[in-house]
Amino acid sequence: MFTQIHSRSALTTYYQRMSLTVAALFTVMSLTVPGTAAAQNLPTTNIELPIPGVMVPASKDYTPALIRGLRVYPDNPLMFDFVIDKGE
């Protein structure tokens, strides 16, 4: 894969050929039409999704965890504690 090139003209020729190859491949790939894209099918599991267009009822109330405060230590400014309300 890696070859040792000794002369400057051979190196220039090598770069020219590689540049031409990359440009040709880019041109060919940009002119080709990509195939048809399709989404994946849902796996057949126990997921009960509503029919599209049907109103979904609201879920029950949920109280997430909340940060209620922050305790900072003056003697060590990089040390602090979060005061957290657990919620549910």
Legacy VTK file of the C-alpha trace (Angstrom):
# vtk DataFile Version 3.0
C-alpha trace
ASCII
DATASET POLYDATA
POINTS 88 float
0.000 0.000 0.000
2.742 2.424 0.919
5.523 2.720 -1.581
8.718 4.628 -1.236
9.066 7.274 -3.936
12.557 8.622 -4.420
12.360 11.411 -6.977
10.294 14.591 -6.860
8.887 14.091 -10.373
7.669 10.608 -9.454
6.049 12.051 -6.338
4.327 14.768 -8.391
3.106 12.156 -10.896
1.816 9.998 -8.039
-0.137 12.928 -6.519
-1.519 13.878 -9.921
-2.756 10.331 -10.553
-4.289 10.096 -7.076
-5.989 13.474 -7.506
-7.370 12.429 -10.884
-8.626 9.140 -9.422
-10.353 10.884 -6.495
-11.903 13.488 -8.827
-13.137 10.777 -11.215
-14.647 8.725 -8.380
-16.324 11.808 -6.926
-17.806 12.689 -10.328
-19.094 9.157 -10.933
-20.597 8.897 -7.446
-22.297 12.297 -7.690
-23.872 11.445 -11.059
-25.321 8.091 -10.040
-28.858 8.008 -8.706
-29.140 6.496 -5.222
-31.476 3.569 -4.698
-34.922 3.896 -3.224
-34.867 4.589 0.495
-37.315 2.849 2.787
-37.920 2.870 6.518
-37.588 -0.264 8.562
-40.670 -2.179 9.607
-41.586 -2.208 13.280
-40.751 -5.497 14.936
-43.715 -7.587 15.956
-43.568 -7.126 19.725
-46.070 -6.291 22.446
-46.030 -2.570 21.685
-49.572 -1.267 21.708
-49.529 1.921 19.668
-52.714 3.860 18.939
-54.072 4.060 15.419
-52.822 7.189 13.616
-55.267 10.086 13.940
-56.754 8.952 17.277
-56.423 11.307 20.255
-54.058 9.964 22.889
-55.209 10.388 26.513
-53.016 12.247 28.991
-50.748 10.156 31.171
-50.899 10.180 34.962
-49.097 12.928 36.870
-45.393 12.483 37.399
-43.088 14.490 39.641
-39.484 14.413 38.388
-36.425 14.886 40.560
-35.644 18.581 41.017
-32.538 20.425 42.150
-33.688 22.510 45.136
-30.384 24.034 46.133
-26.620 24.044 45.984
-24.274 23.915 48.971
-20.920 25.582 48.332
-17.899 25.187 50.609
-15.967 28.497 50.920
-12.723 26.769 51.953
-12.821 24.498 48.863
-14.532 26.272 45.926
-14.469 23.181 43.702
-16.405 21.125 46.230
-20.172 21.492 46.321
-23.279 19.427 47.038
-26.619 19.452 45.251
-29.781 19.468 47.332
-32.199 17.289 45.366
-35.917 16.638 45.844
-36.420 13.000 44.840
-39.862 13.392 43.328
-41.460 10.026 42.537
LINES 1 89
88 0 1 2 3 4 5 6 7 8 9 10 11 12 13 14 15 16 17 18 19 20 21 22 23 24 25 26 27 28 29 30 31 32 33 34 35 36 37 38 39 40 41 42 43 44 45 46 47 48 49 50 51 52 53 54 55 56 57 58 59 60 61 62 63 64 65 66 67 68 69 70 71 72 73 74 75 76 77 78 79 80 81 82 83 84 85 86 87
